[in-house]
């Protein structure tokens, strides 16, 4: 599935739950055997890598109130278990679990947290 979006600010995107927005690395221009691929054709690999652009809030935790009295104010404070990847990390993920979107002529993938196999974090890049 592919979705074309237009706009001017990627910061307006809000990811829901355990979703992660990834900008894929440039796909290889040739196969392992040395054949050059024409534009629009990609190597059919199951595992891809890309940079984490945005991360959702995480897995929601249900509100466990011990006493549920009608006169008590109900606190609607949502709590989440945070996700492991952070913005700027290099993520290795399963391609089949993702949804492709086009935004300002750039390709992005929205994947669930469970599709991420590994995260590579280089702390020196942020110093």
Buried (B, 14 or more C-beta within 10 A) or exposed (E): EEEEEEEEEBEEBEBEEBBBBBBBEEEEEEEEEEEEEEEEEEEEEEEBBBBBBBBBBBEEEEEEEEEEEEEEEEEEEEEEEEBEBEEEBBBBBBBEEBEEBEBEEEBBBBBBBEBBEEBEBEEEEEE
